[in-house]
């Protein structure tokens, strides 16, 4: 309750505090409207789970047919979901609906915006999986998603509004700059991923001991790097902290190092900005499909795959009426563990196995550390870039493939990207820019924003 009082008080201090903090507090407060709904999902049994999924799919599909130009123009079929008497019948009915490819979404982006949701705002994805997408969402949709995450935080660490240490790549501290930013709205800490190195080790340890965050939140590679830099026996209050990893594959050996050096336990979170579907790791280490966030299919040629096999991920989001995506193939793969029928641990939601995808290569630095999401942070503020890919040839040598609009200033773009990479790696680099119409995709049409094309030690 003290946290909530602090948040209300902070609303009157808007001139002093950050945009991030205001946004987070607004979502926290409005999200309380959804608290009991989010709580109820954890009491679902298998029958309730599938009943809810079928009802939400029908509701969102019918809404999309009525309000979204793309589905109306492409004559999506009218389907009677009420005739489905079992989840098996539901799966067969869903297969009548076309699978939406990422390339189709990109080329028709604005046609997916709801015509009836005037409160929604548009934001742009990171583009680490290809061309950035414009997504539409309103404050209620964002607030409900925030409460879903907050309630999960409560399950894994006991607090609905935990104090976070967020590992961020959005800023590069200069010499003598603070490597931490403390948000006065939320009391959260932000640590630049570019400041996680041996030079700053002592300051990081002292700040963690003084501030006592309860959750360390960030890219899997960044959390691993932090644990590696700090080393064993450096944090005395690790029993009070857990880590939440997102945006990248959590490698098994990373988990071991993080739990040995940094926190008592690591929890993985798998989602996508496009559909707001979510898979959360539970207390027993199983990856569980959240019933509210979306319907997930694991397929091979539009058919369910067998247990212990990899299939492509096709998702239908339930939460974003501002931009509903139906049977959207996101380009990742998941190992099925017969997830349609596996309900072995609490909460009683179906589970999935290994998740493949999302991992761009991590750039190597000469000191052995690695940096993720370099292409995103080096290009996110530049107008005119359709797609970009960075290829690391050795520690100081790079190539950059660019697809740009015809009227773009090449010199301006090249100078900006070069400076951003140098600032983030803290070295001078040689970089060759190559202009193309289209950047090739890899397996599953998955785009890689960064490719490391050398073996460390070969230089």
N, C-alpha and C positions, 0 to 999 in steps of 0.2 A: 504493500500500500504506500509505503514511503516513496517507492520509485514512481508510482502513479502521481502522487502529490507533486513530486519534483518535476514530472513531465508537464503537468498543468501549469505550474508556476513558470516553467521555461517558455511557455507560449507567449508570455508577456515580455519576454526578453529577446524578441526576434532580431533586433538590430545587432546583437552581439554574437549570435551563434551561426553555425554552418548550415548550408542548404541540405547537406546530407542528414544532419541531425533533425532538422524540421521535417523532412520527408519521412524519416524513420519513426519519429514520435507520432506524426499524424497516422501512419499505418498501424502503429502499436495501439493507439487509442481507439481508432475506428474498428480495428480488428477485434476489440473486446465484444463487439456485437456478435461475433462468430465463435466466441469461446465455447459455448455449450455444444454447438454443432461439431466443432473440432474434437471436443472431448468424446462425443457420442460414437465417433468412428472407431475408437479403441475398444468398444464393446461389441462390435459386429462379430457375428459368426459367419460361416461360409455362405449360408443361404441369404443372410442379410446383405453380405457384400455383393453378391451377383444380382440380387434384386435391385439394389441401389445403382449398380453400374448400368444395368439395362435401362432403368428409368431415366438416368441422366443422359445416356447416349441418345435415347429417343427424344428427349426434351431439347437437347442441343442440336441434334440433326434437323429437327423440324424448324427450330429457330433459324438455322443457317439457310435452309431452303427458302424461307420467307424473307430474310433480311440481308443476305449476302449476294452481291451481284454475280460472283463467279459461279456459285452453285446453281443459280437461276438460269444463267446464260448457257451452262453446259448440261442442262437437262438431267440433273441428278434424280435418281428414281424416288418415287414416293413409296415408303415402306411401312407396313403395318407391324410394328414391334409388339403390339398387344397380343399377337398370335403366338409369340414365343413362349413356350411352356417350360423351357429349360435353357440352361446356358449353352448347351450344344446347338439347340435351334437358333439361339441368338447369334452364335458364331457363324452359322451358315447364312443367315440373313445379312449380316454385316458384310460378308464377302461379295454381295451384289453391288456394293458401293465401290467406285474406282479408288485406287490408291493415288494419293496426291504426291507427286515428285517435287523435290526441292527446287528444281529448275523451273517448274511450272509456277510455283509460288513466287519465285523471284521475278519472273517476267510478267506476272499479273498481280503484283503486290497490293496495289491500292484496291483491287476488286474484292479483296477479302475483308475490307473494313466494313463494319456494321453501319447501316444508314440510320439506325434508330438510337444509337448510343452517343449523344452529343456531348456528354461529360468526359469522354475518353480523350486521352492525349497520346501522341505518337512519339515513340523513341526508337532508337536504332540499335541493333545487336552489335556484338564485337566484330563479327565477320571473320572469326578465326576458323569457321567452317565454310568459307566461301564469301560471296558478295554479301555485305551487310544487308539485313532485312529491316524494313520499317514495321514495327509492331504497335498495335493499338491496345490500350488498357485504361480503365478508369480507376479511380481511387478505391472504390469498393472492392474491385477485383484484386487490386494490389494488397489491400488491407486483409482480405481473407487469406491470401497466400501467406502474408506475414504471420497471421495467427496460426496457420497450419505449422509453419516452421517454429514459431515460439512454443507451441504446445509440444512439439517434438523435443525442443530444447529442454522443456520441463521434464519430459520423460527420461532424457539421458543424463541430465545434470541437476534436476530438482528446482530450477528457476524458470518462471515464465518469461521474465525479462532479464536475462543474464547480462553481465558485463562482458563485452566482446573485445578481443584483440583481433583486428581485421588486418590481414596481410594484403596490402594494396599495391598495385602497379601504376596508379594514376599520377604519381608525382615522383620526381627524382630529387632528393635533397642535395643541395650544393655543399661545398665546404663550409663548416661552422653552422649549417642549418640543423634544426632539430630533426632527428630521424623519426620521432614519434609525433603524432598529432592527436591531441585529446579533444574529443568532441564534447562541448559543454551542454549540448542538448541531452545527450544519451549517457554521457560518462564513458563511452566506448573509446578505445585506443585504436589508432591506425599506425601501422608500421610499414614503411616503404620496403617492398621486396628487394629493391636495389641497395638497401642499407644493411641487408642481412649478410654480414661478413665478419671475419675474425677481428678486424679493427674495432667494430662496434659491439663486440661480444659482451664486454663488461657493462656497458650502458644498457644493453637489452636485458641482461640478467637483473640488474638493479631495478629497472623499471617494472619488470614482471613481478619481482618480490614486493615492490612498494604498492603497485596498483592492484595486484591480485585479480586479473581477469578470470572468469570461470570457463569461457570458451575461446579457443583460438580457431579462427575461421579464415579459410583461404584456399587458393589453388593447392592441390595435393603436392605438387613439386615445391611450392614455397614453404609449406609446413614442414616437409621433409628437410629442406635446406636449413630452416631455423633450428630444427632438432640436431642436425649434423654439426652446425656451427657452435651451438651451445655445449654439446658434448654431455657425457654422463655425469651424474651427481652435481649438476650445476644449479638446479632448481629445487628449492626446499619445499615449495608448496604444490608440487606436481599432482599430489593426490586430490587437490581441489580443482583441477582443470581437466577438461576434455578437449579434443580437437575435432572439428568438423571440416572435412575435405570435400571439395567440389570442383567442377569444371574440367578435371582431368582424371585419368585412371589412377586410382590409388594402388601403386605397386606393392606386392606383399612385403618386400624387403624394406620399403619406405615405412610401412606400418610398424614393423619391429623397431626401427630406429626411433620413430616418433614416440612410441610407448616406452622405450627404454630411457630416453633423454628428456622428454618434454612434458608429457601428460600421462594420466593414468589409463586413458583409453581413447581410441580413434573411432569416429563414426563417419561413414561415407554417405554422401547425398548425391543422387543422380537425377538430373532434370534437364529441361531445355527451355530457353526463353520463349520459343515460338508457341509451344502448346501448354506450358506450365503443368506438364505431367510430373509426377514425382515418385521416386523410389528411395526409401529411407532405410538405413541400417538400424536394426533393433538391438536390444540389450544382449541378445544371444548371437549377434554377428550375422544375421540373415538380412538380405536386401528385400524389403517388403514394398509392394505396390500400394500406394495410398488410394483409397477408393474415391475420394473427392476430386483429385487432381486430373484424372484422365483414365481412359481405357487403353491398355497396352497390348499389342499383338506381337508375337515373335513368329515370323513367317519365313517360308521358302516357297517362292512362286505362288503367293497368295494362299498357301496352305499352312496350317499349324505344323510346327516341327516336333519331332520326337524329343523325349527327355534326354538331356546331356548333349544336345546338338546346338550349334550356333545358328541363329536366324536373324534376319533383318528386323529392326525395330520400327513398328508402325503405330502411331499414337493418335488418339482423338482426345483433345483437351475438353474439360468440362467447365472450366472457370472463366474463360474469356469470351463472353458474348460480344465484346467489342471486336474480336477477330477470331471467330471459331474456325479451327482447322480440323477437317474430318479425314481420318485415315491418312495421316501425313507421315511419309517415310523420311526419317531424320538423318539417315546415313550411318547410324551406329548398328552394332550387332550385340546380341545378348545370348548367353547360354541358357536354354530352357532347362528347368528342373521339374518338368511337368507342372508348370506354375498354375495352370488352370485348376488343379486339384490339390496342390500342396499347401496345407495350412497347419504347419507343425508347431509353431511357436507364437507367442503373443507379440503384437496384436494378430488376430486371426485373418490376416490378409495374405494373398498368394505371394510367393517369393520367386526370385530369379537368381540365376547363377552369375557367372563372370560377365562383366560388361566390357565390350571391345569398342573402341572409338574415342573420339574427342581428344586424343593425345597428339598434340603437335610436338615435334621434336623440341627439346630444350637446348638452347644455345650454350656452348661451352665457353667458360672463361679460363684463362691460363692458370689460375690458382686452383682449378679443379671444381669450382662452383658452377652452377647452371642457372640460367635465366629463362623463364617461360613467358609466353604471350608477347614476345618482342615485336612481332609484326603489328599486332593490334595497337600497342601503345605508341609505336613509331609512326602510325598512319591515321589514327583515329580522328585527328583534328584537321585533316587536309580535305578540302573540297576537290571534287573532280576525279577521285580514284574509284574505279569500278571494282577492281580486285588487285590484291598485292600478295606477293610471296617472297619471303627472304630465304636465301640459301647460304649457309655458312660453309665456306671452303676450307678455312683454318681459323685460328683464334682471331686474327685481325683482317681477314679477307672475306668479303661477302658478295653475293649477287642479289639483285632485287628485280623480280619480274613484276611489271606493272601493266595493267589495262586501265587506260584513262579516257576521259572525255576529250573530244577533239580540240576544244578551246582551252584546255588546261595548260598552265605554265610549267613546263617540264623542269626548268632550272629551279624554280621555287620549290617544287615537290622534292627534287633530288637533294637540295641543300637541307631541307627540313628533315627528311628521313635520315640522312647521314648524321646530322647533329643529334637527333633523338637517339640513334643507336649508340653513338659515341658517349653521350651523357649517361645512358643507362648501363653501358658496359664499362664506363670510365677508362676508355682507351681511344686512341686514334685508329681509324680503320680505312682500308681501301675497299671501295664498293663499286661494282659495275651495274648499271641500270639497263635492263632489257625490256623493250616495249612490245607487248603482244596483244592480240585481240582477245585471247582466251587462255587462261591458265589451266593446264591439264589436271584432271582429277585422278585420284588413285582408286584403290579397291572400294567397291560399293559407292562409287562416285563421290568419295569423301575427299574434300579439299584439305590440303595441309598448308597452313599459313607460314610455317617455318620448317625447313629441311636442313638437317646437319649432314653435310656431305664429306666428312672426314672422320678418322679415328683419332681421338686425343692421344698425343704421344708420337704421332707420325710426323709432326712438323719438323 
